[in-house]
Amino acid sequence: MRIVVSRLEEFPPGERRIVQAGRRSIGVFRVGDKFYALNNYCPHQGGPLCLGHTQERVRSARAGEYLVADGDALVACPWHGWEYDLATGQSFLGPGEPPARAYDVGVEAPGGRIPGPYVAETYPVHVEDAYVVVDTSKSPQATGGEQ
């Protein structure tokens, strides 16, 4: 299933959207010019993962020095603060914890199509505009905490 999230120009950097795909709730994040999509279900205890605080990843080679990783981002579950990588869903707390399910997300732009409007699910779509689209038919990893 493919889900149209928003027109690109209406989804500025630093924003997130929560969309429904059947029974699934999916958080879509824009970090700079990159988009990420995670199942809005924390594998730790089922909290609304995508409503949590996001932050850039910080790396350190030695005490007193740090580097903010460009573009890498984490989301912390609002229930217990467990952090997950937005790109992969990998958990950073709890050894052996399953990852949150990550989905492919990208921008689709017009190209040789007949002008609309069309309707995708219940969202009006015009082929002249670029849209952020989540593809739930495949995901970057095989397993996750899907609800």
C-alpha positions in Angstrom: 0.0 0.0 0.0 1.2 3.5 -0.8 0.1 6.4 1.3 0.2 10.0 0.2 1.2 12.0 3.2 1.4 15.6 2.1 2.4 18.0 -0.6 6.1 18.5 -0.4 5.8 22.3 0.0 3.5 21.8 3.0 5.9 19.5 4.9 8.8 21.8 6.1 12.1 20.4 7.6 11.7 19.6 11.3 8.1 18.5 11.0 6.4 15.2 11.5 3.1 13.8 10.5 1.1 10.8 11.8 -0.8 8.9 9.1 -3.1 5.9 9.2 -2.6 2.9 6.9 -5.5 0.5 7.7 -4.9 -0.4 11.4 -1.4 0.9 11.4 -0.3 4.3 12.6 2.9 5.6 10.9 5.0 8.6 11.8 6.6 10.4 8.9 9.5 12.7 9.8 11.4 15.3 7.8 15.0 15.9 8.9 16.5 18.5 6.6 15.9 17.1 3.1 15.5 13.5 4.3 12.3 11.7 5.1 11.8 8.8 7.5 8.8 6.7 8.3 8.4 4.4 11.4 5.5 2.4 12.8 4.0 4.5 15.6 4.3 1.6 18.1 7.2 1.3 20.5 8.4 -2.4 20.6 9.4 -1.9 24.3 5.9 -1.5 25.7 3.6 -0.3 22.9 3.8 3.4 23.4 3.1 6.0 20.7 6.7 6.1 19.6 6.4 8.8 16.9 5.0 11.3 19.3 8.3 11.4 21.2 11.2 13.9 21.1 13.6 13.7 18.2 17.3 14.6 18.3 20.4 14.4 16.2 22.9 11.7 17.1 26.0 12.8 19.0 29.3 10.8 18.6 32.4 11.0 20.7 35.9 9.7 20.0 37.1 10.7 23.5 36.1 12.5 26.7 35.4 16.2 26.2 35.0 16.0 22.4 31.8 15.4 20.5 30.5 15.6 17.0 26.8 16.0 16.0 26.2 13.5 13.1 24.7 15.4 10.2 21.4 14.0 9.2 21.3 11.1 11.6 18.3 11.3 13.9 16.7 9.5 16.8 13.2 9.4 18.3 12.6 8.7 22.0 9.4 7.0 23.0 7.4 9.4 25.2 6.6 6.6 27.7 10.1 5.5 28.8 12.5 7.4 26.6 13.8 4.4 24.7 15.6 5.7 21.6 15.2 4.4 18.0 17.1 5.3 14.8 14.7 7.0 12.4 16.3 5.4 9.4 16.4 1.8 10.5 14.2 1.6 13.6 17.2 0.1 15.6 16.8 0.4 19.3 19.6 2.0 21.4 18.4 0.8 24.8 17.8 -2.7 26.0 20.1 -5.4 24.6 18.3 -7.6 22.1 15.2 -5.3 21.8 13.5 -5.6 18.5 13.6 -2.6 16.2 10.6 -0.4 15.4 9.4 -1.1 11.9 10.8 1.4 9.4 9.2 2.0 6.0 10.4 3.4 2.7 9.4 7.0 2.2 10.2 9.4 -0.6 9.1 12.3 -2.8 7.3 11.7 -6.0 7.2 14.5 -8.5 5.1 14.9 -11.6 6.3 13.6 -14.9 4.2 13.3 -18.1 0.9 12.7 -16.3 -2.6 13.9 -17.2 -3.5 16.8 -14.9 -5.9 15.9 -12.0 -7.3 16.3 -9.5 -7.4 12.7 -8.4 -8.0 11.3 -4.9 -5.6 9.0 -3.1 -7.4 7.4 -0.2 -9.2 10.6 1.0 -6.5 13.1 0.2 -6.9 15.2 -3.0 -3.9 14.8 -5.3 -2.8 16.9 -8.3 -0.2 15.4 -10.6 1.4 18.8 -11.0 2.7 18.8 -7.4 5.4 16.7 -5.6 4.1 14.6 -2.7 5.7 12.8 0.3 4.7 9.1 -0.1 5.1 6.1 2.3 5.3 2.6 0.8 4.1 0.1 3.3 4.3 -2.9 0.9 8.0 -3.3 1.8 10.2 -2.1 4.6 14.0 -1.8 5.0 14.2 -4.6 7.5 12.3 -7.9 7.8 10.9 -7.6 11.3 9.7 -5.0 13.8 7.2 -4.1 16.5 4.3 -3.8 14.2 0.9 -3.3 15.8 
